[in-house]
Amino acid sequence: MDTPNILTSEQIEDGLKNLPDWKFEDDKLSKEFKFNDFMDSLNFINKMAPIFEANDHHPDTHIMYSKILFELQRFDVGGKVTDRDLFIAGEIEKAYQSR
C-alpha cells in the first residue's frame, strides 16, 4: 500500500467540507457518533473493522456505551493527518448514514 500523503491545514479543512461535524484539532480528525446501545456500538465497529484493515488504517476508537469517538491520524508519518484519514472518515460517515 502506498505511503499516505500528509495534508496541509487548508487541504484538511477543504476535505472536511463534505464531512459534517468532523473536527480537526491537535493534529487529528475526530467525531463522536451516537448509537442505540452498547451492542449497536460494537456491531458498528465490527462492520467497520474490515474496511479499516483493508486500508491499513486503524483509528483510535473510544466506545462509551452508546457512543463511539473516532480519532484519526497516522502515527507512521509522525501523528499527522493524511489523505487516508479523510478517506476513512468518509467511509465511517457513509456507513453510519446508511445503517
C-alpha positions as CSV (number, residue, x, y, z in Angstrom):
1,M,0.0,0.0,0.0
2,D,1.3,3.5,-0.8
3,T,2.6,5.8,1.8
4,P,-0.2,8.2,2.8
5,N,0.3,11.9,1.9
6,I,0.4,14.4,4.8
7,L,-2.1,17.1,4.3
8,T,-1.9,20.8,5.0
9,S,-4.4,22.6,7.2
10,E,-6.0,24.0,4.1
11,Q,-6.4,20.6,2.5
12,I,-7.8,19.2,5.7
13,E,-10.3,22.0,6.1
14,D,-11.3,21.6,2.4
15,G,-11.8,17.8,2.9
16,L,-13.9,18.4,6.0
17,K,-16.5,20.4,4.0
18,N,-18.0,17.1,2.9
19,L,-17.8,15.5,6.4
20,P,-20.4,17.1,8.7
21,D,-19.4,17.6,12.3
22,W,-15.9,16.2,11.9
23,K,-13.3,18.3,13.7
24,F,-9.6,18.9,13.1
25,E,-7.8,19.6,16.4
26,D,-4.4,18.5,17.8
27,D,-3.3,17.0,14.5
28,K,-6.2,14.6,14.3
29,L,-9.7,14.3,12.9
30,S,-12.4,13.3,15.3
31,K,-16.1,12.8,15.6
32,E,-18.5,11.2,18.1
33,F,-21.3,9.0,16.9
34,K,-24.4,8.1,18.8
35,F,-26.0,4.6,18.8
36,N,-29.0,2.8,20.4
37,D,-27.0,0.9,23.0
38,F,-23.7,-0.9,23.6
39,M,-24.3,-3.8,21.3
40,D,-25.3,-1.4,18.5
41,S,-21.9,0.4,19.0
42,L,-20.0,-2.9,18.9
43,N,-21.8,-4.0,15.8
44,F,-20.8,-0.8,14.0
45,I,-17.1,-1.3,15.0
46,N,-17.3,-4.9,13.7
47,K,-18.8,-3.7,10.5
48,M,-16.0,-1.1,10.0
49,A,-13.1,-3.3,11.0
50,P,-12.6,-5.0,7.6
51,I,-12.6,-1.6,5.9
52,F,-10.0,-0.3,8.4
53,E,-7.9,-3.4,7.9
54,A,-8.1,-3.3,4.1
55,N,-6.9,0.3,4.1
56,D,-4.2,-0.2,6.6
57,H,-5.9,2.4,8.9
58,H,-6.7,1.7,12.5
59,P,-8.3,4.7,14.1
60,D,-8.3,5.3,17.8
61,T,-11.8,4.1,18.7
62,H,-13.3,5.0,22.1
63,I,-16.5,3.2,23.0
64,M,-18.7,4.8,25.6
65,Y,-21.8,2.6,25.9
66,S,-24.0,4.1,23.2
67,K,-21.4,6.5,21.7
68,I,-18.2,6.0,19.7
69,L,-15.5,8.6,19.4
70,F,-13.2,8.1,16.4
71,E,-9.8,9.9,16.3
72,L,-7.9,9.6,13.0
73,Q,-4.2,10.4,12.4
74,R,-1.2,8.5,11.1
75,F,1.4,7.6,13.6
76,D,3.7,6.2,10.8
77,V,4.1,9.7,9.5
78,G,4.6,11.5,12.8
79,G,1.0,11.7,14.1
80,K,-0.2,13.9,11.2
81,V,-3.5,13.9,9.2
82,T,-3.2,12.3,5.7
83,D,-5.3,11.6,2.7
84,R,-6.1,8.2,4.1
85,D,-7.6,9.8,7.3
86,L,-10.0,11.8,5.2
87,F,-10.9,8.7,3.2
88,I,-11.5,6.6,6.3
89,A,-13.6,9.5,7.9
90,G,-15.7,9.4,4.7
91,E,-16.1,5.6,5.0
92,I,-17.2,5.9,8.6
93,E,-19.7,8.6,7.7
94,K,-21.2,6.7,4.8
95,A,-21.6,3.5,6.9
96,Y,-23.2,5.5,9.8
97,Q,-25.6,7.3,7.5
98,S,-26.6,4.0,5.8
99,R,-27.2,1.9,8.9
